[in-house]
Amino acid sequence: MPSDIDHAPPPAANPDRVQRRAYIDLTHLGRHITGIERVSIEQFERMKFEGADVRHVRSRGVLSMILRQQILLPLLALINPRAVFVFPGFPPSPLFLLARNRVVMYVHDMFLITRRQDLGLKAKLYMALPFRLAVGGLKYFLTNSDKTRGELVSYKRPDANVALYRPVVGNVFDLEPPKPVRDEPASLTIDLIAIGTIEPRKNYAAAIAILDALAVRGFPNARLGIIGREGWGNETALLRGDPRIRLLGYLSKADTKAAIEAADAYLCTSHDEGLGLPLLEVQFVGLPVIAPDAPVFREVLGASGTFIDTADAGATADAIVSLVSTRGWRTRSAAHAVANIERWNAAARGDTGRISGMLSDSLDRAAWNGAAPRPARQC
């Protein structure tokens, strides 16, 4: 067995029952840890799938990743005709269409189909076609949100099954619990923070327009810090020319923690998201979250969000000023944030319970087959 395949922690199992082998593709891990990697680690690398002999497939660099995804994993499917294969990151090789009844793909979003204009060159060349083939040909899918699930249903085959497997959100940045603090931003400054790769889908042009509108409304020192690597498109050049934008790059956990805790609010201006994991993660410090008024953000934030029309910078600025000018806004926002994390995680733990045994038996008899759990309740 290749050295980059390892055993997952063994689950408690009936010794009289032959465990079904399952290979989980973790070849995309090992680089910078972003949202997709965090979900893969928590929901697949650390997950104990009941009654299954789980093997993790890893890589050592880009070439190793490509070879394992395109050659090793299909070869393992050929020589292990009863094994199940799980893909929580990249779409599988098109060869897996020949084993569609033994493949589970986790879908984080549908952008490789629905927002092709926002993709980088690597995604267009390496991921878009395999993703489209997988969505149209495989039989078993898991999704991170009800919104993603709804979009996937429009593209899958009629006999394909889709189930929710929402991530349980942890305090990955070790944020301190919210404490009573002053309400008013100092020196007419509103410090906003955002997390994610700088690329066209994040719609940072809208963020610049919002800062302009805030300046007109008496907050000339409002600024935005962006944590994340520089991606594709012309977004970085646009942002570098604005002194109110701080491009913080990919930060260590300690530096990310400090940047989040120093902020007044989290600002999301994305055209679309499959989930928007950072919006939940920053709520551990009680940070208010400002996000577009779209179904996925309503699903994720429930009653805790401040929802905006990113095309209307003036109205968005008014909403932000109203938020930070109301007495007790920090304490109230913190209470809503903590309640929202509890709401989301309760629903996600329910998903985990349904999914935990899915690899131990025929997928056609898995507990989640045909299941459509309700989305997290919005309070």
C-alpha positions as CSV (number, residue, x, y, z in Angstrom):
1,M,0.0,0.0,0.0
2,P,1.5,3.4,-0.9
3,S,3.0,5.3,2.0
4,D,0.6,8.3,1.4
5,I,-2.4,6.2,2.4
6,D,-3.1,5.9,6.1
7,H,-5.7,4.4,8.3
8,A,-8.3,6.6,10.0
9,P,-8.8,6.1,13.8
10,P,-10.6,2.8,14.0
11,P,-14.3,3.0,15.0
12,A,-16.0,0.7,17.4
13,A,-17.4,-2.1,15.3
14,N,-18.9,-5.6,15.5
15,P,-16.0,-8.0,15.3
16,D,-18.2,-10.5,13.5
17,R,-18.9,-8.2,10.6
18,V,-16.5,-7.5,7.7
19,Q,-15.9,-3.8,7.5
20,R,-16.3,-2.1,4.2
21,R,-13.2,-0.3,3.0
22,A,-13.6,3.4,2.2
23,Y,-10.9,5.7,0.7
24,I,-11.2,9.4,1.4
25,D,-9.3,11.7,-0.9
26,L,-7.4,14.2,1.2
27,T,-4.8,14.9,-1.4
28,H,-5.8,18.6,-1.4
29,L,-4.7,19.1,2.2
30,G,-1.3,20.3,3.2
31,R,-1.3,23.7,1.7
32,H,-2.8,26.9,3.2
33,I,-5.8,26.0,5.3
34,T,-8.9,27.8,3.9
35,G,-12.6,27.0,4.2
36,I,-12.7,23.9,2.0
37,E,-9.7,22.4,3.8
38,R,-11.1,23.2,7.2
39,V,-14.4,21.4,6.3
40,S,-12.5,18.5,4.9
41,I,-10.4,18.1,8.1
42,E,-13.3,18.3,10.5
43,Q,-15.9,16.4,8.5
44,F,-13.8,13.7,6.9
45,E,-10.2,13.5,8.3
46,R,-11.3,13.5,11.9
47,M,-14.7,11.9,11.5
48,K,-15.1,8.3,12.7
49,F,-17.4,6.6,10.2
50,E,-19.1,3.7,12.0
51,G,-18.3,0.2,10.8
52,A,-16.0,1.2,7.9
53,D,-12.3,0.5,7.3
54,V,-11.4,4.1,6.4
55,R,-8.1,4.9,4.5
56,H,-7.0,8.5,4.0
57,V,-5.2,9.2,0.7
58,R,-2.7,12.1,0.9
59,S,-0.2,13.8,-1.4
60,R,3.1,15.6,-1.2
61,G,2.9,18.6,-3.5
62,V,1.0,19.5,-6.7
63,L,2.4,16.8,-9.0
64,S,1.8,14.1,-6.3
65,M,-1.8,15.4,-5.9
66,I,-2.5,15.2,-9.6
67,L,-1.1,11.7,-9.9
68,R,-3.0,10.4,-7.0
69,Q,-6.3,12.0,-8.0
70,Q,-6.1,10.9,-11.7
71,I,-4.2,7.6,-11.5
72,L,-3.8,6.1,-8.0
73,L,-7.4,6.5,-6.9
74,P,-9.0,5.1,-10.1
75,L,-6.5,2.2,-9.8
76,L,-7.6,1.5,-6.2
77,A,-11.2,1.5,-7.4
78,L,-10.3,-1.1,-10.0
79,I,-8.5,-3.5,-7.6
80,N,-11.0,-3.0,-4.8
81,P,-14.4,-3.5,-6.4
82,R,-16.3,-3.3,-3.1
83,A,-14.6,-0.2,-1.8
84,V,-16.3,3.2,-1.4
85,F,-14.5,6.4,-2.5
86,V,-15.2,9.8,-0.9
87,F,-14.2,13.1,-2.4
88,P,-14.5,16.1,0.0
89,G,-12.4,18.6,-1.9
90,F,-11.6,18.3,-5.6
91,P,-14.0,16.5,-8.0
92,P,-13.0,13.0,-8.9
93,S,-11.3,11.8,-12.0
94,P,-13.9,11.2,-14.8
95,L,-12.9,7.5,-14.7
96,F,-15.0,7.3,-11.5
97,L,-18.1,7.6,-13.6
98,L,-17.5,3.8,-14.3
99,A,-17.9,3.2,-10.5
100,R,-20.6,5.8,-9.9
101,N,-22.5,3.5,-7.4
102,R,-19.4,3.6,-5.1
103,V,-18.5,7.3,-5.1
104,V,-19.6,10.0,-2.7
105,M,-18.8,13.6,-3.6
106,Y,-19.0,16.5,-1.2
107,V,-20.2,19.7,-3.0
108,H,-19.1,23.0,-1.4
109,D,-20.7,25.2,-4.1
110,M,-21.7,25.1,-7.7
111,F,-19.5,28.0,-8.9
112,L,-17.6,25.7,-11.4
113,I,-20.9,25.6,-13.3
114,T,-22.9,28.7,-12.3
115,R,-20.1,31.4,-12.1
116,R,-17.6,30.2,-14.6
117,Q,-16.8,33.9,-15.4
118,D,-15.3,34.3,-11.9
119,L,-13.0,31.3,-12.1
120,G,-9.2,31.4,-12.2
121,L,-7.3,29.7,-15.0
122,K,-6.4,26.6,-12.9
123,A,-10.0,26.0,-12.0
124,K,-11.2,26.3,-15.6
125,L,-8.5,24.0,-16.9
126,Y,-8.3,21.3,-14.1
127,M,-11.6,21.4,-12.2
128,A,-14.5,22.7,-14.3
129,L,-15.0,19.8,-16.7
130,P,-14.4,17.0,-14.1
131,F,-16.9,18.8,-11.8
132,R,-19.6,19.0,-14.5
133,L,-19.1,15.4,-15.4
134,A,-19.3,14.3,-11.8
135,V,-22.4,16.3,-11.0
136,G,-24.1,15.0,-14.1
137,G,-23.0,11.4,-13.7
138,L,-22.4,10.3,-10.1
139,K,-25.1,9.0,-7.8
140,Y,-24.3,10.2,-4.2
141,F,-23.7,13.7,-3.1
142,L,-23.3,15.6,0.2
143,T,-23.7,19.3,0.4
144,N,-22.6,22.0,3.0
145,S,-25.9,24.0,2.9
146,D,-29.5,23.8,1.8
147,K,-28.7,26.5,-0.8
148,T,-26.0,24.3,-2.4
149,R,-28.3,21.3,-2.2
150,G,-31.0,23.2,-4.1
151,E,-28.7,24.2,-6.9
152,L,-27.2,20.8,-7.2
153,V,-30.6,19.2,-7.6
154,S,-31.0,21.2,-10.9
155,Y,-28.0,19.5,-12.5
156,K,-27.9,16.0,-11.1
157,R,-29.3,12.8,-12.6
158,P,-32.9,11.9,-11.6
159,D,-31.7,8.8,-9.7
160,A,-28.9,10.6,-7.8
161,N,-29.2,11.2,-4.0
162,V,-28.3,14.4,-2.2
163,A,-28.1,14.9,1.5
164,L,-27.0,17.7,3.8
165,Y,-23.8,17.4,5.8
166,R,-23.3,20.8,7.2
167,P,-20.1,21.5,9.1
168,V,-20.1,21.9,12.9
169,V,-18.3,25.2,13.3
170,G,-15.5,25.4,15.9
171,N,-13.6,28.2,17.3
172,V,-10.7,27.7,14.9
173,F,-9.1,31.0,15.6
174,D,-9.2,30.7,19.4
175,L,-11.3,33.9,19.6
176,E,-12.0,35.2,23.1
177,P,-15.6,35.3,24.3
178,P,-17.2,38.7,23.9
179,K,-16.7,41.1,26.7
180,P,-18.5,44.3,27.7
181,V,-16.8,47.2,25.8
182,R,-17.5,50.7,24.7
183,D,-20.2,51.0,22.0
184,E,-18.9,53.8,19.9
185,P,-16.2,53.3,17.3
186,A,-13.2,55.6,18.2
187,S,-12.2,58.6,16.1
188,L,-15.1,58.2,13.6
189,T,-13.4,54.9,12.5
190,I,-15.3,51.8,11.7
191,D,-12.9,48.8,11.3
192,L,-14.4,46.2,9.0
193,I,-12.8,42.8,8.4
194,A,-13.3,40.2,5.6
195,I,-11.7,36.7,5.1
196,G,-11.1,34.9,1.8
197,T,-9.1,34.7,-1.3
198,I,-9.1,38.0,-3.3
199,E,-10.9,37.1,-6.5
200,P,-13.8,38.5,-8.6
201,R,-16.6,36.6,-6.8
202,K,-15.9,38.5,-3.6
203,N,-17.1,41.8,-5.2
204,Y,-14.7,44.1,-3.4
205,A,-15.7,47.0,-5.7
206,A,-18.9,47.1,-3.7
207,A,-16.9,47.3,-0.5
208,I,-15.0,50.3,-1.8
209,A,-18.3,52.0,-2.7
210,I,-19.6,51.3,0.8
211,L,-16.5,53.0,2.3
212,D,-17.1,56.0,0.1
213,A,-20.7,56.2,1.4
214,L,-19.6,55.8,5.0
215,A,-17.2,58.8,4.6
216,V,-20.1,61.0,3.4
217,R,-22.1,59.9,6.5
218,G,-19.4,61.1,9.0
219,F,-17.0,58.1,9.1
220,P,-14.1,59.2,6.9
221,N,-11.7,56.8,8.6
222,A,-13.8,53.7,7.9
223,R,-11.5,51.0,6.6
224,L,-11.5,47.3,5.6
225,G,-8.9,44.7,6.3
226,I,-8.9,41.6,4.1
227,I,-7.3,38.3,5.4
228,G,-6.5,36.0,2.5
229,R,-4.1,35.3,-0.3
230,E,-4.1,37.3,-3.6
231,G,-6.0,35.3,-6.2
232,W,-6.9,35.9,-9.9
233,G,-8.5,38.7,-11.8
234,N,-7.9,42.4,-11.4
235,E,-9.2,42.7,-7.8
236,T,-5.8,43.1,-6.1
237,A,-4.8,46.0,-8.3
238,L,-8.1,47.7,-7.6
239,L,-7.7,47.3,-3.8
240,R,-4.0,48.3,-3.7
241,G,-4.9,51.7,-4.9
242,D,-7.1,52.5,-2.0
243,P,-5.5,53.5,1.3
244,R,-8.6,52.5,3.3
245,I,-8.0,48.8,2.3
246,R,-5.5,46.8,4.2
247,L,-4.4,43.6,2.4
248,L,-3.3,41.5,5.3
249,G,-2.5,38.3,3.3
250,Y,-2.5,34.8,4.7
251,L,-2.0,35.2,8.4
252,S,-1.0,32.9,11.2
253,K,-3.8,31.8,13.6
254,A,-2.5,34.3,16.2
255,D,-2.5,37.2,13.8
256,T,-5.9,36.3,12.4
257,K,-7.2,36.2,15.9
258,A,-5.8,39.7,16.7
259,A,-7.2,41.1,13.4
260,I,-10.7,39.7,14.0
261,E,-10.8,40.8,17.7
262,A,-9.8,44.3,16.7
263,A,-12.6,44.7,14.2
264,D,-16.0,46.3,14.7
265,A,-17.9,44.2,12.2
266,Y,-17.4,41.6,9.5
267,L,-18.3,42.7,5.9
268,C,-19.2,40.2,3.2
269,T,-20.0,41.6,-0.3
270,S,-19.8,38.4,-2.3
271,H,-21.8,37.8,-5.4
272,D,-22.5,34.3,-4.1
273,E,-21.2,31.7,-1.6
274,G,-21.8,28.0,-1.2
275,L,-21.8,28.5,2.6
276,G,-19.6,31.3,3.8
277,L,-17.9,29.5,6.7
278,P,-15.9,32.6,8.0
279,L,-19.2,34.4,8.7
280,L,-19.9,31.8,11.3
281,E,-16.4,31.5,12.6
282,V,-16.0,35.2,13.5
283,Q,-19.2,35.0,15.6
284,F,-17.2,33.3,18.4
285,V,-16.0,36.7,19.3
286,G,-19.5,38.2,19.0
287,L,-18.7,40.1,15.9
288,P,-21.7,41.5,14.0
289,V,-21.9,40.2,10.4
290,I,-23.0,42.3,7.5
291,A,-23.9,40.3,4.4
292,P,-25.9,40.4,1.2
293,D,-29.6,39.7,1.5
294,A,-29.5,36.3,-0.3
295,P,-30.8,32.9,0.7
296,V,-27.4,31.3,1.6
297,F,-26.6,34.2,4.0
298,R,-30.1,34.0,5.6
299,E,-29.6,30.3,6.0
300,V,-26.2,30.8,7.7
301,L,-26.9,33.9,9.8
302,G,-30.5,33.5,10.7
303,A,-31.6,36.5,12.8
304,S,-28.0,37.4,13.7
305,G,-27.1,39.1,10.4
306,T,-27.4,42.6,9.1
307,F,-28.5,42.1,5.5
308,I,-27.7,44.5,2.7
309,D,-28.1,45.2,-1.0
310,T,-24.5,45.4,-2.2
311,A,-25.6,47.4,-5.3
312,D,-26.9,50.1,-3.0
313,A,-23.9,51.5,-1.2
314,G,-25.8,54.4,0.4
315,A,-28.4,52.1,2.0
316,T,-25.7,49.7,3.1
317,A,-23.8,52.6,4.7
318,D,-27.0,53.7,6.4
319,A,-27.5,50.2,7.8
320,I,-23.9,50.1,9.2
321,V,-24.2,53.6,10.8
322,S,-27.5,52.6,12.3
323,L,-25.9,49.4,13.7
324,V,-22.9,51.1,15.4
325,S,-24.9,54.1,16.6
326,T,-27.5,52.2,18.6
327,R,-26.8,52.0,22.3
328,G,-25.7,48.6,23.4
329,W,-25.1,47.4,19.9
330,R,-22.0,45.3,20.7
331,T,-23.6,43.5,23.6
332,R,-26.7,42.8,21.5
333,S,-24.7,41.7,18.4
334,A,-22.6,39.4,20.6
335,A,-25.7,37.7,22.1
336,H,-27.2,37.2,18.6
337,A,-23.9,35.8,17.3
338,V,-23.6,33.2,20.1
339,A,-27.2,32.1,19.7
340,N,-26.7,31.7,16.0
341,I,-23.6,29.5,16.4
342,E,-25.6,27.3,18.8
343,R,-28.5,27.1,16.3
344,W,-26.3,26.2,13.4
345,N,-24.2,23.6,15.2
346,A,-27.3,21.9,16.6
347,A,-28.5,21.3,13.0
348,A,-25.0,20.3,11.9
349,R,-24.7,17.7,14.6
350,G,-27.9,16.2,13.4
351,D,-26.4,15.8,10.0
352,T,-23.3,14.2,11.5
353,G,-25.4,11.6,13.3
354,R,-27.2,10.7,10.0
355,I,-24.0,10.5,8.0
356,S,-21.7,8.6,10.4
357,G,-22.7,5.1,9.3
358,M,-23.0,5.8,5.6
359,L,-19.8,4.0,4.5
360,S,-20.4,0.8,6.4
361,D,-23.1,-0.7,4.1
362,S,-24.4,-0.5,0.6
363,L,-24.9,3.2,-0.2
364,D,-28.4,2.3,-1.5
365,R,-29.3,1.3,2.1
366,A,-27.5,4.2,3.8
367,A,-29.4,6.1,6.4
368,W,-29.3,9.3,4.5
369,N,-30.6,7.9,1.2
370,G,-33.1,10.3,-0.2
371,A,-33.0,12.3,3.0
372,A,-33.7,16.0,2.8
373,P,-33.3,17.4,6.4
374,R,-34.7,20.8,7.0
375,P,-32.2,23.7,7.0
376,A,-31.1,25.1,10.3
377,R,-34.0,26.9,11.9
378,Q,-33.9,30.7,11.6
379,C,-34.6,32.3,14.9
